[in-house]
């Protein structure tokens, strides 16, 4: 009896296992049939399970344009200007982008692509602009295309094509303008009358020639910036172009001229160079870079020096330092150049014009 009962129990267990296997097979078959009815693959997940990023990328590609309207260009321009830190770069790029937008919108339905930018470069070259000016304009256009692609207004492929547009070639090196020691003395000569404005203008010229500052650096000077380091007057921690920080030594004669101005104007703190009214009274905040331009032009006219710009005084400082035996590395530190090749361009030391190689050809008696 026990043995018969054991056989019946094992047979019931086997029947239950067969039933479970058949139920599982039935469920799998029904799931496969349902998948086939919906048109989906049994192995691939449904579309609802696709990655969200793929959908976003596809929607961005569908929104990308080939022709940008004025609102799109203005949006991209604002993005470019907001990405620039220096005010001078914002002004330069803003002007360049405005020039391009004016040309782009004047043509009927131009696509914003590589061929159009090449046409724009040809347009700039026909205007006989300097290669450096053309390259600045093209750099602004490339930045504009990059920002338009980042915001989804332009396809990345078109932006990549625009970035491959080469700039204008610069053949040779343009000669700079600088003053001799005698011309510098004439420029720094104290004007007649020794008015308060004359003292200010003389101090400005002394700092430009003696320290080699840029106009934007000059107008931002404060009296507290003049400090003593290693028993020498310096302009400490001057923030220059590209937010580069440097310390500029101040010659004793230049500091003496600055002290004459600050004593006469009763300036004890704050901005160093300020406006002077017609009645000889100091007022307002600091000067603007444009005002420095007019001051240098007026001084050059009095000294009978033609075609003199404020940046030429920076070149003059570098050239006079080199002629006095200054090391090239120290001149680079003084001017705040990131590359020593830029300093060499300022010096003009590769070509000697005072003792030119073609002066003694044996034909002097002709």
C-alpha positions in Angstrom: 0.0 0.0 0.0 2.7 2.5 0.9 4.5 1.7 -2.3 1.4 2.3 -4.4 0.7 5.6 -2.6 4.3 6.7 -3.4 3.9 6.0 -7.1 0.7 8.0 -7.1 2.4 11.0 -5.5 5.3 11.0 -7.9 2.8 10.8 -10.9 0.9 13.8 -9.5 4.1 15.9 -9.2 5.0 15.0 -12.8 1.6 16.0 -14.0 1.9 19.4 -12.2 5.3 20.1 -13.7 4.0 19.3 -17.2 1.1 21.7 -16.6 3.4 24.5 -15.6 5.6 24.0 -18.6 2.6 24.1 -20.9 1.2 27.3 -19.3 4.6 29.0 -19.7 4.8 28.0 -23.3 1.3 29.3 -23.9 2.1 32.7 -22.4 5.3 33.0 -24.5 3.4 32.2 -27.6 0.6 34.7 -26.8 3.3 37.4 -26.1 5.0 36.6 -29.4 1.7 36.7 -31.3 0.8 40.1 -29.7 4.2 41.5 -30.6 3.8 40.3 -34.2 0.4 41.9 -34.3 1.8 45.3 -33.3 4.5 45.1 -35.8 7.3 45.2 -33.3 10.4 43.0 -33.1 10.5 40.4 -30.3 14.0 41.5 -29.4 13.9 45.3 -30.0 12.3 47.4 -27.3 9.2 49.5 -28.2 9.8 53.0 -29.5 8.6 54.6 -26.2 11.8 53.1 -24.7 14.2 55.0 -27.1 16.6 57.4 -25.5 15.4 60.9 -24.8 18.6 62.4 -26.0 18.2 60.9 -29.5 14.7 62.5 -29.8 16.1 65.9 -28.7 18.9 65.7 -31.2 16.5 64.8 -34.0 14.3 67.7 -33.1 17.2 70.1 -33.0 18.3 68.9 -36.5 14.8 69.4 -37.8 14.8 73.0 -36.4 18.2 73.9 -37.8 18.1 76.4 -40.7 20.1 77.3 -43.7 18.8 80.8 -44.1 19.0 83.0 -41.0 16.6 85.9 -40.6 17.4 89.2 -38.8 16.0 88.0 -35.4 18.1 84.9 -35.6 21.2 86.9 -36.4 20.6 89.3 -33.6 20.2 86.5 -31.2 23.5 84.9 -32.3 25.2 88.3 -32.1 24.1 88.8 -28.5 25.4 85.3 -27.7 28.8 86.2 -29.2 29.1 89.5 -27.3 28.1 87.9 -24.0 30.9 85.4 -24.4 33.6 88.1 -24.7 35.1 89.5 -21.5 37.0 92.5 -22.8 35.1 95.7 -23.7 37.4 96.3 -26.6 36.7 92.9 -28.1 33.0 93.4 -27.7 33.2 96.7 -29.6 35.3 95.2 -32.3 33.2 92.1 -32.8 30.0 94.0 -32.5 31.0 96.3 -35.3 32.3 93.4 -37.5 29.0 91.5 -37.0 26.9 94.5 -37.8 28.9 95.0 -41.0 28.3 91.3 -42.0 24.6 91.5 -41.1 24.2 94.6 -43.3 25.8 92.8 -46.2 24.0 89.5 -45.6 20.5 91.0 -45.5 21.1 93.2 -48.5 21.3 90.0 -50.7 18.1 88.1 -51.5 17.7 84.9 -49.5 21.3 84.0 -49.0 22.0 80.7 -47.2 24.5 81.0 -44.3 27.1 78.6 -45.5 30.8 78.4 -46.5 30.3 79.7 -50.1 28.5 82.8 -48.8 31.3 83.6 -46.3 33.8 83.2 -49.2 31.7 85.7 -51.2 31.9 88.0 -48.2 35.6 87.7 -47.9 35.9 88.6 -51.7 33.7 91.6 -51.0 36.0 92.8 -48.2 39.1 92.3 -50.4 37.5 94.4 -53.1 37.3 97.2 -50.6 41.1 97.2 -50.3 41.0 96.6 -46.5 44.1 95.6 -44.7 44.5 91.8 -44.2 44.3 92.2 -40.4 41.0 94.0 -40.7 39.6 91.3 -43.0 40.7 88.6 -40.6 39.0 90.3 -37.7 35.7 90.5 -39.7 36.0 86.8 -40.7 36.8 85.8 -37.1 33.6 87.5 -36.0 31.6 85.7 -38.7 33.0 82.3 -37.6 32.1 83.1 -34.0 28.6 84.0 -35.1 28.1 80.7 -36.9 29.4 78.8 -33.9 27.0 80.4 -31.6 24.1 79.9 -34.1 24.9 76.2 -34.2 25.1 76.0 -30.4 21.6 77.4 -30.1 20.2 75.1 -32.8 19.6 77.9 -35.4 22.2 76.5 -37.8 23.2 73.0 -38.5 26.6 71.9 -37.2 27.7 70.9 -40.6 27.2 74.4 -42.0 29.0 75.9 -39.0 32.0 73.5 -39.5 32.2 74.6 -43.2 32.2 78.3 -42.2 35.0 77.7 -39.7 37.2 76.3 -42.5 37.1 79.6 -44.4 40.7 80.9 -44.4 41.6 84.5 -43.7 43.4 86.9 -45.9 47.1 86.4 -46.4 49.5 89.0 -45.1 52.5 89.3 -47.3 55.5 91.0 -45.7 55.5 93.1 -42.5 54.2 96.6 -42.3 56.7 99.1 -40.9 55.7 100.8 -37.7 56.1 104.4 -36.7 58.3 105.5 -33.8 60.0 108.6 -32.6 63.7 109.4 -32.1 65.1 110.7 -28.9 65.1 114.3 -30.2 61.5 114.0 -31.4 60.5 112.6 -28.1 62.1 115.6 -26.3 60.3 118.0 -28.6 57.0 116.3 -27.9 57.5 116.4 -24.2 58.5 120.0 -24.1 56.3 121.9 -21.7 53.8 124.1 -23.7 53.8 127.8 -23.3 51.8 129.2 -20.4 52.2 126.0 -18.3 48.4 125.7 -17.7 46.8 123.0 -15.8 45.7 121.3 -18.9 49.2 121.5 -20.3 50.6 119.8 -17.2 48.1 117.0 -17.6 48.8 116.5 -21.3 52.5 116.5 -20.6 52.1 113.9 -17.9 50.0 111.7 -20.2 52.7 111.9 -22.9 55.4 111.1 -20.3 53.6 107.9 -19.2 52.9 106.8 -22.8 56.5 107.2 -23.8 58.2 106.2 -20.5 56.0 103.2 -19.6 54.7 102.1 -23.0 51.0 101.8 -21.9 48.0 101.4 -24.1 45.3 104.1 -24.1 42.8 101.9 -22.2 45.4 101.1 -19.6 46.3 104.8 -19.2 42.8 106.0 -18.6 42.2 103.3 -16.0 45.2 104.4 -13.8 44.6 105.5 -10.3 47.0 107.3 -7.9 47.1 104.2 -5.7 48.5 102.2 -8.6 51.9 103.9 -8.2 53.8 102.0 -5.6 57.5 101.4 -4.7 59.0 98.0 -5.3 62.7 97.3 -4.9 63.4 101.0 -4.3 61.8 101.8 -7.7 58.4 103.4 -8.6 56.2 101.0 -10.5 52.6 100.7 -11.6 51.7 97.6 -9.6 49.3 94.8 -10.9 48.2 96.6 -14.0 45.4 94.8 -15.7 46.0 95.0 -19.5 44.8 93.5 -22.7 43.1 90.1 -22.3 43.0 90.5 -18.5 46.8 89.9 -18.3 48.4 91.3 -15.1 51.8 92.9 -15.1 53.9 95.4 -13.2 55.3 98.3 -15.1 58.5 100.2 -13.9 58.1 104.0 -14.0 61.2 106.1 -14.9 62.2 108.8 -12.4 61.6 111.6 -14.9 58.1 110.3 -15.8 57.2 110.1 -12.1 58.4 113.6 -11.6 56.2 114.9 -14.5 53.2 113.0 -13.0 53.8 114.6 -9.6 53.8 118.0 -11.1 50.3 117.3 -12.5 48.9 115.8 -9.3 50.2 118.6 -7.2 48.8 121.3 -9.4 45.4 119.6 -9.7 45.3 118.7 -6.0 44.7 115.0 -6.7 45.3 112.8 -3.7 43.3 109.7 -4.6 41.2 108.2 -7.3 41.6 108.5 -11.1 44.9 109.9 -12.1 44.1 111.7 -15.4 40.8 113.7 -15.3 39.0 116.3 -17.3 40.0 120.0 -17.2 37.4 122.6 -17.9 37.9 125.8 -19.9 38.4 127.8 -16.8 41.2 125.5 -15.7 39.2 123.5 -13.1 39.4 119.7 -12.7 36.0 118.0 -12.9 34.3 114.8 -13.8 35.7 111.2 -13.9 38.6 109.9 -15.8 39.3 110.5 -19.5 38.3 108.3 -22.3 40.6 106.5 -24.8 39.3 108.8 -27.5 40.4 111.9 -25.5 43.9 110.4 -25.3 43.9 110.2 -29.1 43.1 113.9 -29.4 45.7 114.9 -26.9 48.4 113.0 -28.7 47.3 114.4 -32.1 47.4 118.0 -30.7 50.9 117.5 -29.2 52.1 116.1 -32.5 50.8 119.1 -34.4 52.6 121.5 -32.1 55.8 119.5 -32.5 55.4 119.3 -36.3 55.3 115.5 -36.3 53.0 113.9 -38.9 51.0 110.7 -38.7 51.6 110.1 -35.0 49.1 107.9 -33.1 49.1 107.0 -29.4 50.2 103.5 -30.1 53.3 104.9 -31.9 54.4 106.2 -28.5 54.3 102.6 -27.2 56.5 101.5 -30.1 58.8 104.4 -29.3 59.2 103.2 -25.7 60.1 99.7 -27.0 62.5 101.1 -29.6 64.3 103.4 -27.2 64.6 100.7 -24.6 66.3 98.4 -27.2 68.6 101.2 -28.4 69.6 101.8 -24.7 70.7 98.1 -24.4 67.6 96.7 -22.8 67.1 93.0 -23.0 64.4 91.7 -25.3 62.8 89.6 -22.6 62.6 92.6 -20.2 61.0 94.7 -23.0 58.4 92.0 -23.5 57.6 92.1 -19.8 57.3 95.9 -19.9 54.9 95.9 -22.8 53.0 92.8 -21.6 53.3 90.8 -24.8 52.4 87.1 -24.7 54.8 86.4 -27.7 58.3 87.7 -28.1 57.7 87.9 -31.9 55.2 90.7 -31.2 57.9 92.6 -29.3 60.3 92.2 -32.2 57.7 93.8 -34.5 57.5 96.7 -32.2 61.3 97.1 -32.2 61.8 96.8 -35.9 65.2 95.4 -35.1 65.4 93.0 -38.1 65.7 95.8 -40.6 68.1 98.7 -39.9 67.0 101.9 -41.7 69.4 104.4 -40.1 72.4 102.5 -41.5 70.8 100.8 -44.5 72.7 98.1 -46.4 72.3 99.9 -49.7 73.8 103.2 -48.6 77.3 102.4 -49.6 77.1 100.9 -53.1 80.0 102.9 -54.5 77.7 105.1 -56.5 77.6 108.1 -54.1 79.3 110.4 -56.6 76.6 109.9 -59.3 
